[in-house]
Amino acid sequence: MKLMIAGAWDETDKKLLEVAYQIAKMAAEMSHIVITGGGTGIPSAATQGALAAAGICIAYSNEGHCESTPEPATFRVATEMGWDGRSVLAVKSCDVLIVLGGCNGTLNEITLAYLNNIPIWILRDSSEMISRLHRFLYLGKYMDERKNVEIEFFDSVQDIIKRIKLEVND
């Protein structure tokens, strides 16, 4: 399974960065591929977690040259498409979008996943934007009345890890 771990590139909350690292590490240990939007913050923590488990991490860069982003990844894709274009490619490459905090760029990734019927798993109250999003949702779990895909909220990293393991058994 290909899991995209999304969140703020400028995240400084050490607990949230550790959550990204732990989820990616566990996913890589289970032979899942980790996808990120490249860069610092949550993407960097997820990349480091996947690589710590000798897993595969694909980082999509918004820039034209992979050398401009310092952290390693198994594969780097230099999109030359800016932040929004990079997000389209990264999201459409994943089987599940895991959201850990974030702001407007992460919201863009959530809506892209929703439009493409990609499951969305969100760590509840992981950012102010996520708290507002949860209150906004139609019936508490859809972006709109079309009900493309249910957005699932999780209370802890352990709950997300259990869900990943459940997907493997299905």
C-alpha positions as CSV (number, residue, x, y, z in Angstrom):
1,M,0.0,0.0,0.0
2,K,1.2,3.6,-0.7
3,L,0.5,5.9,2.2
4,M,0.9,9.7,1.8
5,I,1.7,11.4,5.1
6,A,0.6,15.1,4.8
7,G,1.0,18.0,7.1
8,A,2.7,21.4,7.5
9,W,6.1,21.9,6.0
10,D,6.8,24.4,8.7
11,E,5.6,22.2,11.6
12,T,7.6,22.7,14.8
13,D,5.5,20.7,17.3
14,K,7.9,17.9,18.4
15,K,5.0,15.5,19.3
16,L,3.4,15.9,15.9
17,L,6.8,15.4,14.2
18,E,7.4,12.3,16.2
19,V,3.9,11.0,15.2
20,A,4.9,11.4,11.5
21,Y,8.1,9.6,12.1
22,Q,6.5,6.7,14.0
23,I,3.7,6.2,11.5
24,A,6.2,6.2,8.5
25,K,8.6,3.9,10.3
26,M,5.9,1.4,11.2
27,A,4.5,1.6,7.6
28,A,7.9,1.0,6.1
29,E,8.5,-2.0,8.5
30,M,5.3,-3.4,7.0
31,S,6.6,-2.9,3.5
32,H,4.3,0.0,2.7
33,I,5.6,2.8,0.5
34,V,5.6,6.3,2.2
35,I,4.8,9.3,0.0
36,T,5.4,12.9,1.1
37,G,5.2,16.3,-0.4
38,G,8.9,16.7,0.2
39,G,10.5,19.5,2.3
40,T,10.8,20.1,6.0
41,G,8.4,19.6,8.9
42,I,6.0,16.7,8.6
43,P,7.3,15.5,5.2
44,S,10.8,15.4,6.5
45,A,9.9,13.6,9.7
46,A,7.9,11.0,7.7
47,T,10.8,10.5,5.3
48,Q,13.2,10.0,8.1
49,G,10.9,7.4,9.7
50,A,10.6,5.4,6.5
51,L,14.3,5.5,5.9
52,A,15.1,4.5,9.5
53,A,13.2,1.2,8.7
54,A,15.1,0.8,5.4
55,G,11.7,1.5,3.7
56,I,10.8,3.2,0.5
57,C,9.9,6.9,0.6
58,I,8.9,8.9,-2.5
59,A,9.2,12.7,-2.0
60,Y,7.5,15.0,-4.5
61,S,9.4,18.3,-4.7
62,N,7.6,21.5,-5.8
63,E,10.8,22.8,-7.3
64,G,12.6,21.9,-10.5
65,H,15.7,20.4,-9.0
66,C,15.9,17.7,-6.4
67,E,19.2,19.1,-5.1
68,S,17.3,22.1,-3.8
69,T,15.7,20.0,-1.1
70,P,18.3,18.8,1.4
71,E,16.7,15.8,3.1
72,P,17.1,12.3,1.6
73,A,14.4,10.1,0.2
74,T,14.5,6.8,-1.7
75,F,13.1,8.6,-4.8
76,R,12.7,12.3,-5.4
77,V,10.4,13.7,-8.0
78,A,11.1,17.2,-9.1
79,T,7.8,18.4,-10.4
80,E,8.5,22.0,-11.4
81,M,4.8,22.5,-10.7
82,G,4.8,24.6,-7.5
83,W,3.1,23.6,-4.3
84,D,-0.3,22.9,-5.7
85,G,0.9,20.9,-8.7
86,R,3.2,18.8,-6.6
87,S,0.2,18.0,-4.3
88,V,-1.8,16.7,-7.3
89,L,0.9,14.2,-8.2
90,A,1.6,13.1,-4.7
91,V,-2.0,12.6,-3.7
92,K,-2.9,10.7,-7.0
93,S,0.1,8.4,-6.3
94,C,-1.3,7.2,-2.9
95,D,-3.8,4.6,-1.8
96,V,-4.5,6.4,1.6
97,L,-3.9,10.0,2.7
98,I,-2.9,10.3,6.4
99,V,-3.2,13.9,7.7
100,L,-1.2,15.2,10.6
101,G,-2.1,18.8,11.2
102,G,-1.4,21.3,8.4
103,C,-2.9,24.4,6.9
104,N,-4.2,25.4,3.5
105,G,-1.8,23.3,1.5
106,T,-2.8,20.2,3.5
107,L,-6.5,21.2,3.0
108,N,-5.8,21.2,-0.7
109,E,-4.4,17.6,-0.4
110,I,-7.5,16.6,1.5
111,T,-9.9,17.9,-1.2
112,L,-7.8,16.3,-3.9
113,A,-8.0,12.9,-2.2
114,Y,-11.7,13.4,-1.6
115,L,-12.3,14.2,-5.3
116,N,-10.4,11.1,-6.3
117,N,-12.1,8.7,-3.8
118,I,-8.9,8.2,-1.9
119,P,-9.4,7.3,1.8
120,I,-8.5,10.1,4.2
121,W,-7.4,9.4,7.7
122,I,-6.9,12.5,10.0
123,L,-5.4,12.8,13.4
124,R,-8.1,14.6,15.3
125,D,-7.3,18.2,16.5
126,S,-3.8,18.0,15.2
127,S,-4.0,21.6,14.0
128,E,-6.4,24.5,14.3
129,M,-7.4,24.0,10.6
130,I,-8.2,20.3,11.3
131,S,-10.4,21.2,14.2
132,R,-12.3,23.7,12.0
133,L,-12.5,21.1,9.2
134,H,-14.1,18.5,11.4
135,R,-16.9,21.0,12.4
136,F,-17.4,21.9,8.7
137,L,-17.9,18.4,7.3
138,Y,-21.3,17.2,6.0
139,L,-22.7,14.6,8.5
140,G,-19.3,14.9,10.3
141,K,-17.5,12.8,7.7
142,Y,-18.0,14.1,4.1
143,M,-16.9,17.2,2.2
144,D,-20.3,17.5,0.7
145,E,-23.6,15.6,0.0
146,R,-22.0,13.5,-2.8
147,K,-20.3,11.4,-0.1
148,N,-17.3,10.6,-2.3
149,V,-15.3,9.0,0.5
150,E,-15.7,9.0,4.3
151,I,-13.2,11.0,6.1
152,E,-12.0,9.1,9.2
153,F,-10.7,10.9,12.3
154,F,-8.4,9.1,14.8
155,D,-7.7,10.1,18.4
156,S,-4.1,8.8,18.6
157,V,-1.1,7.5,16.6
158,Q,-1.9,4.0,17.9
159,D,-5.4,4.2,16.4
160,I,-3.9,5.1,13.0
161,I,-1.3,2.3,13.2
162,K,-4.1,-0.2,14.1
163,R,-6.1,1.0,11.0
164,I,-3.0,0.5,8.8
165,K,-2.6,-3.0,10.1
166,L,-6.3,-3.7,9.5
167,E,-6.0,-2.6,5.9
168,V,-3.3,-5.2,5.4
169,N,-5.6,-8.0,6.7
170,D,-8.6,-6.9,4.5
